[in-house]
Amino acid sequence: MKIMFYGYHRVSTKEQNLDRGVDGIKSFCEKHNYPLQKVFVDKISGKTFERPRYTVLKEDVLREGDTLVIYELDRLARNKKAICDELRYYEEHGIRVMILDIPTTTIELPEEADKMNKLITETINKVIIEIYAMQAETEMQRREKRQRDGIEEKRLHGNWEEYGRKRVMSAKDFAKHYQKVIKGELGSLELMRELKMKKATYYRYVNEYKANHQ
């Protein structure tokens, strides 16, 4: 049975360049004389498996005995469980996965290699993949934390525009108006009407003011 080779690469945003991964897969297959049929590519977040090209590749193209070549492990998924689930699927369906940033997964054992050598190689691959998957998940968590911290920092300083919910007014301007409530010159309901704010928006600004003036 002829072994068919397919590649897959993904980037998270349209700004990222697919060429590095695609070229890496093509160069690897050319170097080893592997008959690469096609490289499937997606430009979509690694958090979701709603990936059109990956779905086609996995469900309609790959067959038992085929080989899937991936440039980097985290192109497959971003958390450890998802990565392991995908690799388990391919193992159960008799599809080999070569991951170029884990060179041990690309080793070709000679046909005469005994079962012990094959078992050792498989075990080493699984351990390394576990470590890489954990690193990928940790890096994703760090990136998300940095993003959350950045958004919170902007929120506290009154810069909401970049994150979807546009401010009615700056935190500084609201603070000036809110002094009327603090001084007892107006009630909250009256200030809401004066500023033409909805109740939820008004109290969000009040909570923001209190968080910044504790």
C-alpha positions, 0 to 999 in steps of 0.5 A: 500500500502506497503511503500518502504524505500530507502536511498541516499548518496553522497560524492564529491571525491573518497577520501571521505568515504561513510561509515558514511552516509550509516551506518547512514541511515541503523542505523536510519531505523533499529532503527525505524523498517523501511524496507530499501530496498537499499542505492544508492550511488554516488561519484561525485560533488554536483554541478552536477545532472549527478549522475548515481545512483541518476538518477536511484533512482529518475527516475526508482525506487521511486514511489508515497508513497515511502520514501527517506532517506538522511543523510545530506541535502547537499548530495542532492545538494549544492545550495539552488535553486537546493535543493528546486527544488528536494524537490519540485519534491518529494513533487509533486510526493507523495514521502516523504523525511527524512533528518537525520540532520533535525530531524523534517523531520523524525517525524511520526505524529499519524494517528489521528493528525489533519490537523492543526498539520500536516500543522504546522509540514510541515511549520516548516520543510520548514523553517528549510530546507530553512535555512539549504539550505542557509547554504549549499550554503554559505559554498560552496561559501566560499569554492570556494572563498578559492580555487580561492584565493589559486590558485591566490596566487600560480599563482602570485608566479609562481606555475601553475603546480598544476592547469593544465597549466604547466609553460614554465618557472618560473616567476623569470626566465621570469623576468630576460629575460624580463629585456632586453625588459624593457632596450630596448635591445630587442623587445617583438617579439624578446624575444618571439622568443628567449624564443620560446613562443607563443604570448598568453603565452608571454603576460600572463607572461608579465601581471603576471610580471607587476602585481607583479612589480607595 
